[in-house]
Amino acid sequence: MSSKVIVFERNGNISLLWPSDPYPVEEVAKKDVPVGTPYLIIDASEIPQDPAFRSAWVVDFSLPDGYGQGYSDVINKMAAERMGSAPVRPNINEKDIPWPKV
């Protein structure tokens, strides 16, 4: 488990996300934080130990570490980076298709 924690606001509450994916914490934040939501990446040691006042926590998101991008966009980007660019597909003309058009 990472010693980093992703902090973001959801429905007026502060949400904490402890990444457990094998991916870098920055990529996990991009894919798991709601689209367009600002987030901060902090050390777990910075989180108050007493959760009793969690609803009173105030977090300044004026200089976020990033914004949520959504699961599919980030996963597609990560897959493309790992697999390399897709092979170029040849241009196929309609006359080259061997089956009749219905």
FIDRENTOR-374818 format. One record per atom (N, C-alpha, C, O): x, y, z; atom name; residue in three letters. Coordinates in pm, 1 decimal. Example, Ala and Ser with C-alpha at 12.3 -4.5 7.8 and 13.67 -1.06 7.14 Angstrom:
% residues 2
SITE         X         Y         Z  name  resn
SITE    1319.0    -569.0     780.0     N   ALA
SITE    1230.0    -450.0     780.0    CA   ALA
SITE    1320.0    -330.0     780.0     C   ALA
SITE    1423.6    -331.9     846.5     O   ALA
SITE    1285.0    -225.0     708.0     N   SER
SITE    1367.0    -106.0     714.0    CA   SER
SITE    1290.0       3.0     787.0     C   SER
SITE    1340.9     113.8     803.9     O   SER
This chain:
% residues 102
SITE         X         Y         Z  name  resn
SITE      84.8    -118.3       0.0     N   MET
SITE       0.0       0.0       0.0    CA   MET
SITE      89.0     124.2       0.0     C   MET
SITE     195.9     125.7      61.1     O   MET
SITE      44.9     223.9     -66.7     N   SER
SITE     120.8     347.4     -81.6    CA   SER
SITE     116.5     430.6      47.2     C   SER
SITE      19.8     425.0     123.2     O   SER
SITE     222.3     507.0      69.5     N   SER
SITE     223.4     599.8     182.5    CA   SER
SITE     160.4     732.5     141.6     C   SER
SITE     150.1     824.7     222.5     O   SER
SITE     118.8     741.7      16.8     N   LYS
SITE      52.2     861.7     -34.9    CA   LYS
SITE     -99.1     841.3     -30.8     C   LYS
SITE    -148.7     729.5     -45.0     O   LYS
SITE    -171.1     951.5     -11.2     N   VAL
SITE    -316.8     949.5      -6.4    CA   VAL
SITE    -368.2    1055.9    -102.0     C   VAL
SITE    -312.5    1165.4    -109.7     O   VAL
SITE    -473.2    1024.1    -173.8     N   ILE
SITE    -537.1    1118.0    -265.9    CA   ILE
SITE    -655.2    1180.2    -192.1     C   ILE
SITE    -739.8    1109.1    -137.7     O   ILE
SITE    -660.3    1311.9    -190.5     N   VAL
SITE    -765.7    1384.3    -119.8    CA   VAL
SITE    -845.8    1464.1    -221.9     C   VAL
SITE    -788.7    1536.1    -303.7     O   VAL
SITE    -978.7    1451.0    -216.8     N   PHE
SITE   -1065.1    1528.0    -305.9    CA   PHE
SITE   -1199.0    1549.3    -238.8     C   PHE
SITE   -1229.8    1485.4    -138.2     O   PHE
SITE   -1278.6    1639.1    -294.3     N   GLU
SITE   -1409.8    1668.5    -238.1    CA   GLU
SITE   -1517.0    1599.6    -320.4     C   GLU
SITE   -1516.7    1604.0    -443.4     O   GLU
SITE   -1609.6    1535.1    -248.4     N   ARG
SITE   -1722.0    1469.3    -315.2    CA   ARG
SITE   -1848.7    1497.6    -234.8     C   ARG
SITE   -1857.1    1466.0    -116.1     O   ARG
SITE   -1945.0    1556.7    -300.5     N   ASN
SITE   -2073.6    1587.7    -237.1    CA   ASN
SITE   -2057.0    1668.9    -109.3     C   ASN
SITE   -2127.7    1645.3     -11.4     O   ASN
SITE   -1964.5    1764.0    -109.3     N   GLY
SITE   -1943.9    1849.8       5.6    CA   GLY
SITE   -1861.0    1788.6     117.1     C   GLY
SITE   -1838.9    1853.5     219.4     O   GLY
SITE   -1814.8    1666.1     100.3     N   ASN
SITE   -1732.8    1598.7     200.8    CA   ASN
SITE   -1592.9    1574.8     146.9     C   ASN
SITE   -1572.4    1564.4      26.0     O   ASN
SITE   -1496.7    1566.4     238.0     N   ILE
SITE   -1359.7    1534.9     199.9    CA   ILE
SITE   -1348.1    1383.0     187.2     C   ILE
SITE   -1381.4    1309.2     279.9     O   ILE
SITE   -1301.0    1338.0      72.3     N   SER
SITE   -1281.9    1195.2      48.0    CA   SER
SITE   -1133.4    1164.0      44.6     C   SER
SITE   -1053.0    1242.9      -5.1     O   SER
SITE   -1098.1    1047.6      98.3     N   LEU
SITE    -960.1    1000.4      99.1    CA   LEU
SITE    -952.7     871.9      18.8     C   LEU
SITE   -1040.1     785.8      29.2     O   LEU
SITE    -849.3     859.7     -60.2     N   LEU
SITE    -830.7     740.9    -144.0    CA   LEU
SITE    -688.0     691.7    -125.8     C   LEU
SITE    -592.2     762.5    -156.9     O   LEU
SITE    -674.6     568.5     -74.5     N   TRP
SITE    -543.7     506.5     -58.6    CA   TRP
SITE    -520.3     415.3    -177.9     C   TRP
SITE    -585.3     311.3    -188.5     O   TRP
SITE    -430.5     450.5    -267.1     N   PRO
SITE    -408.0     368.9    -387.0    CA   PRO
SITE    -349.6     232.7    -351.2     C   PRO
SITE    -259.2     222.0    -268.4     O   PRO
SITE    -402.3     130.3    -414.3     N   SER
SITE    -346.3      -3.8    -398.0    CA   SER
SITE    -311.4     -64.4    -533.1     C   SER
SITE    -260.9    -176.4    -540.9     O   SER
SITE    -338.7      10.5    -639.4     N   ASP
SITE    -304.7     -35.9    -774.0    CA   ASP
SITE    -153.4     -40.6    -791.8     C   ASP
SITE     -80.1      27.1    -719.7     O   ASP
SITE    -106.7    -120.0    -887.0     N   PRO
SITE      36.6    -120.7    -915.4    CA   PRO
SITE      81.1       1.2    -996.3     C   PRO
SITE     199.0      14.3   -1029.3     O   PRO
SITE     -13.2      90.5   -1028.2     N   TYR
SITE      17.5     207.7   -1108.4    CA   TYR
SITE      63.7     322.9   -1020.0     C   TYR
SITE      35.9     322.9    -900.0     O   TYR
SITE     133.2     420.9   -1076.4     N   PRO
SITE     174.6     538.7    -999.4    CA   PRO
SITE      53.3     610.3    -940.0     C   PRO
SITE     -54.5     611.0    -999.4     O   PRO
SITE      71.7     670.0    -822.8     N   VAL
SITE     -38.2     735.8    -752.6    CA   VAL
SITE    -101.7     844.9    -837.6     C   VAL
SITE    -222.2     868.0    -827.8     O   VAL
SITE     -23.4     911.9    -920.3     N   GLU
SITE     -77.9    1017.1   -1006.3    CA   GLU
SITE    -177.9     960.4   -1106.4     C   GLU
SITE    -281.5    1021.6   -1132.5     O   GLU
SITE    -147.0     843.8   -1162.3     N   GLU
SITE    -237.9     780.5   -1259.7    CA   GLU
SITE    -364.3     730.4   -1191.2     C   GLU
SITE    -473.5     739.9   -1247.3     O   GLU
SITE    -349.9     676.9   -1070.1     N   VAL
SITE    -466.3     630.3    -994.9    CA   VAL
SITE    -558.8     748.8    -965.4     C   VAL
SITE    -680.7     737.2    -978.2     O   VAL
SITE    -501.3     861.7    -926.4     N   ALA
SITE    -582.0     981.0    -897.6    CA   ALA
SITE    -658.6    1024.4   -1021.7     C   ALA
SITE    -777.8    1054.0   -1013.8     O   ALA
SITE    -591.7    1028.3   -1135.1     N   LYS
SITE    -657.6    1071.5   -1258.9    CA   LYS
SITE    -775.7     982.6   -1293.5     C   LYS
SITE    -879.7    1031.6   -1337.5     O   LYS
SITE    -760.5     850.9   -1274.0     N   LYS
SITE    -867.4     759.4   -1315.4    CA   LYS
SITE    -977.6     741.6   -1211.8     C   LYS
SITE   -1092.1     714.9   -1248.2     O   LYS
SITE    -944.8     756.2   -1081.8     N   ASP
SITE   -1043.0     726.0    -978.3    CA   ASP
SITE   -1112.8     847.6    -917.6     C   ASP
SITE   -1217.4     833.0    -854.3     O   ASP
SITE   -1057.5     965.5    -935.6     N   VAL
SITE   -1123.6    1087.0    -888.2    CA   VAL
SITE   -1225.8    1126.2    -995.5     C   VAL
SITE   -1195.4    1120.2   -1114.7     O   VAL
SITE   -1346.7    1166.5    -954.0     N   PRO
SITE   -1448.4    1204.1   -1053.8    CA   PRO
SITE   -1397.5    1308.6   -1153.9     C   PRO
SITE   -1317.2    1395.2   -1119.3     O   PRO
SITE   -1445.0    1299.0   -1276.4     N   VAL
SITE   -1402.2    1385.9   -1385.3    CA   VAL
SITE   -1417.1    1532.8   -1346.9     C   VAL
SITE   -1522.3    1576.2   -1300.1     O   VAL
SITE   -1308.4    1608.7   -1367.7     N   GLY
SITE   -1308.5    1752.1   -1342.0    CA   GLY
SITE   -1291.1    1792.1   -1196.1     C   GLY
SITE   -1285.5    1911.2   -1165.5     O   GLY
SITE   -1282.4    1695.6   -1105.8     N   THR
SITE   -1268.1    1725.4    -963.0    CA   THR
SITE   -1121.5    1745.9    -927.5     C   THR
SITE   -1038.4    1661.3    -960.5     O   THR
SITE   -1087.3    1856.8    -860.7     N   PRO
SITE    -947.4    1878.3    -821.6    CA   PRO
SITE    -908.6    1783.1    -708.4     C   PRO
SITE    -991.6    1746.8    -625.0     O   PRO
SITE    -782.3    1743.8    -706.9     N   TYR
SITE    -734.4    1655.3    -600.2    CA   TYR
SITE    -594.6    1696.5    -556.4     C   TYR
SITE    -522.2    1765.0    -628.6     O   TYR
SITE    -559.0    1653.2    -437.0     N   LEU
SITE    -425.4    1671.3    -381.9    CA   LEU
SITE    -368.9    1534.1    -349.6     C   LEU
SITE    -443.7    1443.0    -314.0     O   LEU
SITE    -239.6    1518.5    -361.6     N   ILE
SITE    -171.3    1396.0    -320.9    CA   ILE
SITE     -83.0    1434.0    -202.8     C   ILE
SITE       7.1    1516.9    -215.6     O   ILE
SITE    -109.8    1372.5     -87.3     N   ILE
SITE     -37.9    1406.2      34.4    CA   ILE
SITE      19.4    1280.6      98.2     C   ILE
SITE     -18.5    1169.2      62.0     O   ILE
SITE     110.0    1298.2     192.5     N   ASP
SITE     161.7    1185.9     270.7    CA   ASP
SITE      54.7    1142.8     370.3     C   ASP
SITE     -17.3    1226.7     424.4     O   ASP
SITE      44.1    1014.0     394.3     N   ALA
SITE     -54.3     962.1     488.5    CA   ALA
SITE     -33.1    1020.1     628.0     C   ALA
SITE    -127.9    1031.1     705.7     O   ALA
SITE      90.6    1057.1     660.1     N   SER
SITE     120.6    1113.0     792.5    CA   SER
SITE      55.2    1250.1     814.7     C   SER
SITE      44.8    1295.2     928.8     O   SER
SITE      11.6    1316.0     708.3     N   GLU
SITE     -50.5    1448.0     719.4    CA   GLU
SITE    -198.8    1441.3     755.9     C   GLU
SITE    -259.9    1544.0     785.4     O   GLU
SITE    -256.3    1322.7     754.0     N   ILE
SITE    -398.7    1307.5     783.9    CA   ILE
SITE    -417.2    1306.5     935.9     C   ILE
SITE    -347.4    1232.7    1005.4     O   ILE
SITE    -509.4    1386.5     988.3     N   PRO
SITE    -533.9    1384.7    1132.4    CA   PRO
SITE    -570.5    1242.9    1180.0     C   PRO
SITE    -645.8    1171.6    1113.7     O   PRO
SITE    -516.8    1204.7    1293.7     N   GLN
SITE    -539.2    1069.5    1346.2    CA   GLN
SITE    -680.7    1050.4    1399.5     C   GLN
SITE    -733.5     939.2    1395.0     O   GLN
SITE    -742.5    1155.8    1449.4     N   ASP
SITE    -876.4    1145.7    1507.1    CA   ASP
SITE    -981.1    1173.6    1399.7     C   ASP
SITE    -997.2    1288.2    1357.8     O   ASP
SITE   -1052.5    1070.3    1354.6     N   PRO
SITE   -1152.4    1090.8    1248.7    CA   PRO
SITE   -1282.9    1152.9    1299.1     C   PRO
SITE   -1373.9    1177.2    1219.8     O   PRO
SITE   -1293.2    1178.7    1429.4     N   ALA
SITE   -1417.8    1230.6    1486.4    CA   ALA
SITE   -1459.2    1363.3    1423.8     C   ALA
SITE   -1578.4    1390.9    1410.5     O   ALA
SITE   -1362.8    1445.0    1385.7     N   PHE
SITE   -1393.9    1576.4    1331.4    CA   PHE
SITE   -1373.9    1582.0    1179.9     C   PHE
SITE   -1349.7    1688.6    1123.4     O   PHE
SITE   -1384.0    1468.3    1116.3     N   ARG
SITE   -1359.3    1462.2     971.7    CA   ARG
SITE   -1450.6    1556.1     893.0     C   ARG
SITE   -1408.8    1614.7     793.1     O   ARG
SITE   -1573.4    1570.1     937.7     N   SER
SITE   -1665.7    1658.3     865.6    CA   SER
SITE   -1626.9    1805.7     880.8     C   SER
SITE   -1678.2    1890.9     808.2     O   SER
SITE   -1536.8    1836.0     974.5     N   ALA
SITE   -1492.0    1974.1     993.8    CA   ALA
SITE   -1359.6    2002.1     923.0     C   ALA
SITE   -1310.4    2114.8     927.3     O   ALA
SITE   -1301.9    1902.5     858.6     N   TRP
SITE   -1174.9    1923.5     788.8    CA   TRP
SITE   -1193.9    2025.5     677.6     C   TRP
SITE   -1297.6    2028.3     611.2     O   TRP
SITE   -1093.2    2108.5     658.3     N   VAL
SITE   -1094.1    2207.5     550.9    CA   VAL
SITE    -969.1    2182.8     466.6     C   VAL
SITE    -858.0    2176.1     519.1     O   VAL
SITE    -988.4    2169.7     337.9     N   VAL
SITE    -877.1    2145.4     246.3    CA   VAL
SITE    -878.3    2254.4     140.3     C   VAL
SITE    -983.1    2286.6      84.4     O   VAL
SITE    -762.3    2310.5     113.4     N   ASP
SITE    -749.1    2415.9      12.6    CA   ASP
SITE    -714.0    2351.5    -121.9     C   ASP
SITE    -602.9    2302.1    -141.1     O   ASP
SITE    -808.5    2352.9    -213.0     N   PHE
SITE    -788.1    2295.5    -346.0    CA   PHE
SITE    -754.5    2402.9    -449.5     C   PHE
SITE    -768.7    2378.9    -569.4     O   PHE
SITE    -709.9    2521.6    -405.1     N   SER
SITE    -681.8    2630.0    -499.5    CA   SER
SITE    -560.5    2599.2    -588.3     C   SER
SITE    -551.8    2650.7    -699.8     O   SER
SITE    -467.5    2516.8    -541.0     N   LEU
SITE    -352.2    2473.4    -620.8    CA   LEU
SITE    -347.6    2320.7    -621.2     C   LEU
SITE    -261.3    2261.1    -556.8     O   LEU
SITE    -440.3    2257.3    -693.6     N   PRO
SITE    -447.1    2111.1    -690.2    CA   PRO
SITE    -329.2    2046.0    -762.7     C   PRO
SITE    -261.6    2108.4    -844.4     O   PRO
SITE    -306.9    1918.9    -730.1     N   ASP
SITE    -204.8    1840.4    -800.9    CA   ASP
SITE    -256.5    1793.7    -936.5     C   ASP
SITE    -178.2    1753.2   -1022.4     O   ASP
SITE    -386.3    1799.1    -955.6     N   GLY
SITE    -445.1    1759.3   -1083.0    CA   GLY
SITE    -596.2    1754.4   -1072.5     C   GLY
SITE    -654.8    1792.2    -971.0     O   GLY
SITE    -658.2    1706.7   -1180.2     N   TYR
SITE    -803.8    1694.3   -1187.3    CA   TYR
SITE    -838.0    1554.4   -1236.3     C   TYR
SITE    -768.5    1498.4   -1321.1     O   TYR
SITE    -945.8    1498.5   -1182.3     N   GLY
SITE    -991.2    1367.3   -1226.7    CA   GLY
SITE   -1022.4    1369.6   -1375.5     C   GLY
SITE   -1080.5    1465.3   -1426.8     O   GLY
SITE    -982.5    1261.9   -1444.6     N   GLN
SITE   -1003.5    1255.5   -1589.7    CA   GLN
SITE   -1100.3    1145.6   -1631.4     C   GLN
SITE   -1145.6    1142.9   -1745.9     O   GLN
SITE   -1131.4    1057.2   -1541.6     N   GLY
SITE   -1222.8     949.7   -1575.7    CA   GLY
SITE   -1149.9     821.6   -1608.1     C   GLY
SITE   -1040.9     822.8   -1665.3     O   GLY
SITE   -1210.6     712.5   -1571.5     N   TYR
SITE   -1147.8     581.4   -1582.5    CA   TYR
SITE   -1106.1     544.9   -1724.1     C   TYR
SITE    -990.5     509.6   -1747.3     O   TYR
SITE   -1198.0     552.9   -1818.4     N   SER
SITE   -1168.1     502.6   -1952.6    CA   SER
SITE   -1059.2     582.8   -2023.1     C   SER
SITE    -974.9     525.0   -2091.8     O   SER
SITE   -1059.8     714.3   -2007.4     N   ASP
SITE    -957.8     795.9   -2073.3    CA   ASP
SITE    -817.8     762.2   -2023.8     C   ASP
SITE    -724.6     749.1   -2103.1     O   ASP
SITE    -803.8     748.4   -1892.8     N   VAL
SITE    -672.2     721.0   -1835.2    CA   VAL
SITE    -627.0     580.0   -1868.5     C   VAL
SITE    -511.0     559.1   -1904.0     O   VAL
SITE    -716.8     482.7   -1857.6     N   ILE
SITE    -680.7     344.3   -1888.4    CA   ILE
SITE    -639.5     330.8   -2034.7     C   ILE
SITE    -542.5     261.5   -2065.4     O   ILE
SITE    -712.0     396.1   -2124.8     N   ASN
SITE    -675.3     390.4   -2266.4    CA   ASN
SITE    -537.9     451.2   -2290.2     C   ASN
SITE    -458.7     397.4   -2367.6     O   ASN
SITE    -509.3     562.3   -2224.4     N   LYS
SITE    -378.7     627.9   -2238.7    CA   LYS
SITE    -268.3     537.8   -2183.7     C   LYS
SITE    -163.7     522.4   -2246.7     O   LYS
SITE    -291.1     478.2   -2066.4     N   MET
SITE    -190.7     391.4   -2005.9    CA   MET
SITE    -165.2     268.5   -2093.5     C   MET
SITE     -50.8     226.3   -2110.5     O   MET
SITE    -271.2     212.1   -2148.1     N   ALA
SITE    -256.4      94.6   -2235.3    CA   ALA
SITE    -178.5     131.2   -2360.6     C   ALA
SITE     -92.7      54.5   -2404.5     O   ALA
SITE    -206.9     246.5   -2418.3     N   ALA
SITE    -136.1     289.8   -2538.8    CA   ALA
SITE      12.0     311.0   -2509.6     C   ALA
SITE      97.0     277.4   -2592.0     O   ALA
SITE      43.2     366.6   -2392.4     N   GLU
SITE     183.5     388.7   -2357.8    CA   GLU
SITE     257.7     256.3   -2339.5     C   GLU
SITE     374.2     244.4   -2377.4     O   GLU
SITE     191.0     158.1   -2282.1     N   ARG
SITE     255.6      28.9   -2257.0    CA   ARG
SITE     266.7     -56.6   -2383.5     C   ARG
SITE     363.1    -131.4   -2399.8     O   ARG
SITE     168.9     -45.5   -2471.9     N   MET
SITE     165.5    -130.9   -2590.4    CA   MET
SITE     230.4     -65.8   -2712.0     C   MET
SITE     257.3    -133.5   -2811.2     O   MET
SITE     255.3      62.5   -2705.6     N   GLY
SITE     309.7     131.9   -2821.5    CA   GLY
SITE     197.1     176.8   -2913.0     C   GLY
SITE      79.3     153.2   -2885.9     O   GLY
SITE     234.7     240.4   -3018.8     N   SER
SITE     132.9     291.6   -3109.8    CA   SER
SITE      68.9     177.3   -3187.9     C   SER
SITE     130.5      73.5   -3212.0     O   SER
SITE     -54.2     199.0   -3225.9     N   ALA
SITE    -128.4      99.1   -3302.6    CA   ALA
SITE     -71.1      91.9   -3444.2     C   ALA
SITE     -27.0     192.8   -3499.2     O   ALA
SITE     -72.2     -28.1   -3502.8     N   PRO
SITE     -22.2     -38.5   -3640.1    CA   PRO
SITE    -110.9      41.6   -3735.7     C   PRO
SITE    -231.2      56.3   -3714.1     O   PRO
SITE     -49.7      91.4   -3838.9     N   VAL
SITE    -123.4     169.3   -3938.1    CA   VAL
SITE    -211.6      74.6   -4018.4     C   VAL
SITE    -165.3     -26.2   -4071.7     O   VAL
SITE    -339.0     109.3   -4025.8     N   ARG
SITE    -432.0      27.1   -4103.2    CA   ARG
SITE    -434.4      78.7   -4246.1     C   ARG
SITE    -439.5     199.5   -4269.2     O   ARG
SITE    -430.5     -12.1   -4341.1     N   PRO
SITE    -434.0      33.3   -4480.8    CA   PRO
SITE    -570.9      90.5   -4515.5     C   PRO
SITE    -672.6      50.8   -4458.8     O   PRO
SITE    -571.5     182.4   -4607.5     N   ASN
SITE    -698.2     235.5   -4655.4    CA   ASN
SITE    -764.9     128.3   -4740.4     C   ASN
SITE    -704.6      74.4   -4833.2     O   ASN
SITE    -888.6      98.7   -4707.7     N   ILE
SITE    -962.4      -3.6   -4782.1    CA   ILE
SITE   -1071.9      66.0   -4861.2     C   ILE
SITE   -1155.1     138.3   -4806.4     O   ILE
SITE   -1069.5      42.6   -4988.5     N   ASN
SITE   -1173.4      97.1   -5074.7    CA   ASN
SITE   -1291.5       2.2   -5075.2     C   ASN
SITE   -1276.4    -117.8   -5052.4     O   ASN
SITE   -1408.4      56.5   -5101.4     N   GLU
SITE   -1529.2     -24.8   -5102.3    CA   GLU
SITE   -1519.2    -137.6   -5206.5     C   GLU
SITE   -1573.0    -246.1   -5184.6     O   GLU
SITE   -1452.7    -113.6   -5316.9     N   LYS
SITE   -1440.2    -215.9   -5421.8    CA   LYS
SITE   -1349.1    -331.4   -5379.2     C   LYS
SITE   -1354.1    -439.5   -5438.0     O   LYS
SITE   -1264.6    -308.2   -5275.6     N   ASP
SITE   -1175.3    -412.2   -5228.2    CA   ASP
SITE   -1240.4    -511.3   -5131.6     C   ASP
SITE   -1182.2    -614.9   -5099.4     O   ASP
SITE   -1360.4    -479.2   -5086.3     N   ILE
SITE   -1428.2    -567.5   -4990.7    CA   ILE
SITE   -1486.6    -685.0   -5067.8     C   ILE
SITE   -1564.1    -664.9   -5161.3     O   ILE
SITE   -1449.7    -810.2   -5029.3     N   PRO
SITE   -1490.1    -928.2   -5107.1    CA   PRO
SITE   -1636.4    -968.7   -5093.3     C   PRO
SITE   -1685.9   -1045.1   -5176.1     O   PRO
SITE   -1706.5    -920.5   -4992.7     N   TRP
SITE   -1845.6    -961.3   -4976.7    CA   TRP
SITE   -1938.1    -852.9   -5031.2     C   TRP
SITE   -1903.9    -734.6   -5031.2     O   TRP
SITE   -2054.3    -894.3   -5077.0     N   PRO
SITE   -2146.3    -796.0   -5136.7    CA   PRO
SITE   -2208.8    -704.4   -5030.9     C   PRO
SITE   -2233.0    -744.8   -4917.2     O   PRO
SITE   -2233.1    -583.4   -5071.0     N   LYS
SITE   -2299.1    -486.9   -4981.4    CA   LYS
SITE   -2448.4    -514.3   -4983.9     C   LYS
SITE   -2507.8    -527.3   -5091.0     O   LYS
SITE   -2508.8    -523.1   -4866.7     N   VAL
SITE   -2651.4    -555.0   -4857.3    CA   VAL
SITE   -2731.6    -431.2   -4829.5     C   VAL
SITE   -2854.0    -438.2   -4818.3     O   VAL
